[in-house]
Amino acid sequence: MQDCSGQRVVVVGGGVVGTLHAYLALRAGAEVEHLERDAAPHGATVRNFGLVWVSGRRAGAELALAQRSRDLWEEIAGEVPGVGFRANGSLTVVADGPEADLARAALQLPDAAERGFEWRDWSEARRVNPVLEGDFAGALWCSRDAAVESRRALGALREAMYETGRYHYSPRTDVVGVHDGGVRDHRGEFHGADRTYLCVGGPTHGVFREMHEGVGLREVHLHMIETAPHAREVPTAVANGDSFRYYPAFENLRHLLSPQESTAAEWANQLLVQQRLDGRLTVGDTHEVPSETEFWSSEAAYRVIEEAAAAVIGDLPAIERRWTGIYVQIGERDDPRLYHRAEVARDVWTVTGVGGRGMTCAPAIAEESFS
Ligand SMILES: Cc1cc2nc3c(=O)[nH]c(=O)nc-3n(C[C@H](O)[C@H](O)[C@H](O)COP(=O)(O)OP(=O)(O)OC[C@H]3O[C@@H](n4cnc5c(N)ncnc54)[C@H](O)[C@@H]3O)c2cc1C
């Protein structure tokens, strides 16, 4: 990391990418002004699973970024326990036949050991995670997967940043203009800095729209549910075999799978489950292009998620919350670009397009901004 002592850094956006930029700028010695449009951030970050998901990342640069980021999360959580990091690993539950064949083939990938992949027979998987139900062949264990508490982490990090005496946070401050050396907010105030980072998540509105034309940013819409607290501890994250269809780590093995069940395919559904520290289960998800005409969320999508969860965990606690979220990724799903960083005015950079890996990779992305 560069030494930023004596420098002034402005960060726009209070989601995980902006907050980690602010955190690492302070660590590098800068004075930081952090601007957020809303009273509290409610973009992609607070809607996600909080999964630090190493298992699914594409071999090479993407995996290296995720591995570095996971280490940084662990290190940061040592400084800020409120982040809620836990190295709980994941079990991807697979049925006999093609899914189990793929899981076993994944054990032979050159980076399988680096990911912490191991096979678990069904009885062993259930010993590790006793809430699993049903009759499956086994599970792919990934010891490097981890989790954080997305909805608590941002506030916990801000509290820690205040303690430096070099951090100023302004919610309800909407950036509407980008200029050489800084940004202008909706009140007309100019925020000048040695470096400015625009971390606004989905920059498809206002002044940001034009700035990102031609970059190839794509929105993906997801459905999510959250249950009442589960009576038991769910000691690992849980996925099902459909997740192999969507994560690029498995792109060269996908030919082993049979076609996905039609309703699940219609919603591009995979099962991911992560228990919150308060016992609730965050369960998802679907992947759709957001509709330009429909503004509602679909019961059919939620049903697909519930059915996938019930097949692996049995009776779910009552569902207490449903929501949708949008992330913005660069290019199509298999695009090798990891995210978009560009200088859009003198000493002003945009950092966006991190896609479905932003919670995992934000610390390492922020580190790259200061290296
Ligand atoms: C449902 C769902 C589940 C996901 N699960 C995971 C997961 O488990 N693991 C994982 O790695 N990734 C996951 N992702 C992806 C991850 O959540 C995103 O990549 C990440 O949160 C993006 O962070 P961000 O800071 O760029 O954006 P955001 O969290 O959207 O934050 C952007 C912030 O910028 C602010 N802002 C916007 N415009 C302005 C402006 N003009 N002025 C001031 N502020 C502004 C917004 O109010 C917002 O608070 C998931 C995404 C979704 C939607």
The ligand as a MOL file (V3000), in Angstrom:
LIG
                    3D

  0  0  0     0  0            999 V3000
M  V30 BEGIN CTAB
M  V30 COUNTS 53 58 0 0 0
M  V30 BEGIN ATOM
M  V30 1 C -29.1060 -10.1750 -3.2850 0
M  V30 2 C -27.6150 -10.1050 -3.4330 0
M  V30 3 C -26.8220 -11.0810 -2.8350 0
M  V30 4 C -25.4290 -11.0130 -2.9650 0
M  V30 5 N -24.6530 -11.8880 -2.2580 0
M  V30 6 C -23.2980 -11.7410 -2.2710 0
M  V30 7 C -22.4820 -12.5460 -1.4380 0
M  V30 8 O -22.9700 -13.3110 -0.6120 0
M  V30 9 N -21.1410 -12.4400 -1.5740 0
M  V30 10 C -20.5590 -11.5480 -2.4440 0
M  V30 11 O -19.3430 -11.5270 -2.5530 0
M  V30 12 N -21.3100 -10.6810 -3.1440 0
M  V30 13 C -22.6670 -10.7550 -3.0810 0
M  V30 14 N -23.4490 -9.9020 -3.8020 0
M  V30 15 C -22.7960 -8.8230 -4.5380 0
M  V30 16 C -22.4240 -7.6710 -3.5970 0
M  V30 17 O -23.4890 -7.4110 -2.7110 0
M  V30 18 C -22.0950 -6.4220 -4.4030 0
M  V30 19 O -21.0950 -6.7050 -5.3510 0
M  V30 20 C -21.5620 -5.3250 -3.4780 0
M  V30 21 O -22.4030 -5.1310 -2.3770 0
M  V30 22 C -21.4110 -4.0180 -4.2400 0
M  V30 23 O -20.9910 -3.0470 -3.3070 0
M  V30 24 P -20.9670 -1.5130 -3.6760 0
M  V30 25 O -20.4040 -0.8070 -2.5140 0
M  V30 26 O -20.3000 -1.3510 -5.0170 0
M  V30 27 O -22.5010 -1.1270 -3.9510 0
M  V30 28 P -23.7030 -0.7790 -2.9470 0
M  V30 29 O -23.7400 -1.6690 -1.7820 0
M  V30 30 O -24.9030 -0.7090 -3.8130 0
M  V30 31 O -23.3350 0.6650 -2.4060 0
M  V30 32 C -23.3310 1.8130 -3.2240 0
M  V30 33 C -23.6620 2.9960 -2.3370 0
M  V30 34 O -23.4510 4.1970 -3.0930 0
M  V30 35 C -24.4610 5.1230 -2.7210 0
M  V30 36 N -24.6250 6.1030 -3.7960 0
M  V30 37 C -25.1200 5.8940 -5.0390 0
M  V30 38 N -25.1440 7.0310 -5.7380 0
M  V30 39 C -24.6480 7.9940 -4.9250 0
M  V30 40 C -24.4360 9.3870 -5.0800 0
M  V30 41 N -24.7480 10.0260 -6.2140 0
M  V30 42 N -23.9350 10.0980 -4.0360 0
M  V30 43 C -23.6250 9.4650 -2.8600 0
M  V30 44 N -23.8080 8.1270 -2.6680 0
M  V30 45 C -24.3080 7.4180 -3.6840 0
M  V30 46 C -25.7150 4.2450 -2.5530 0
M  V30 47 O -26.7130 4.8930 -1.7830 0
M  V30 48 C -25.1280 2.9960 -1.8940 0
M  V30 49 O -25.1840 3.0730 -0.4740 0
M  V30 50 C -24.8360 -9.9640 -3.7190 0
M  V30 51 C -25.6480 -9.0030 -4.3210 0
M  V30 52 C -27.0190 -9.0520 -4.1710 0
M  V30 53 C -27.8760 -7.9830 -4.8060 0
M  V30 END ATOM
M  V30 BEGIN BOND
M  V30 1 1 1 2
M  V30 2 1 2 3
M  V30 3 2 2 52
M  V30 4 2 3 4
M  V30 5 1 4 5
M  V30 6 1 4 50
M  V30 7 2 5 6
M  V30 8 1 6 7
M  V30 9 1 6 13
M  V30 10 2 7 8
M  V30 11 1 7 9
M  V30 12 1 9 10
M  V30 13 2 10 11
M  V30 14 1 10 12
M  V30 15 2 12 13
M  V30 16 1 13 14
M  V30 17 1 14 15
M  V30 18 1 14 50
M  V30 19 1 15 16
M  V30 20 1 16 17
M  V30 21 1 16 18
M  V30 22 1 18 19
M  V30 23 1 18 20
M  V30 24 1 20 21
M  V30 25 1 20 22
M  V30 26 1 22 23
M  V30 27 1 23 24
M  V30 28 2 24 25
M  V30 29 1 24 26
M  V30 30 1 24 27
M  V30 31 1 27 28
M  V30 32 2 28 29
M  V30 33 1 28 30
M  V30 34 1 28 31
M  V30 35 1 31 32
M  V30 36 1 32 33
M  V30 37 1 33 34
M  V30 38 1 33 48
M  V30 39 1 34 35
M  V30 40 1 35 36
M  V30 41 1 35 46
M  V30 42 1 36 37
M  V30 43 1 36 45
M  V30 44 2 37 38
M  V30 45 1 38 39
M  V30 46 1 39 40
M  V30 47 2 39 45
M  V30 48 1 40 41
M  V30 49 2 40 42
M  V30 50 1 42 43
M  V30 51 2 43 44
M  V30 52 1 44 45
M  V30 53 1 46 47
M  V30 54 1 46 48
M  V30 55 1 48 49
M  V30 56 2 50 51
M  V30 57 1 51 52
M  V30 58 1 52 53
M  V30 END BOND
M  V30 END CTAB
M  END
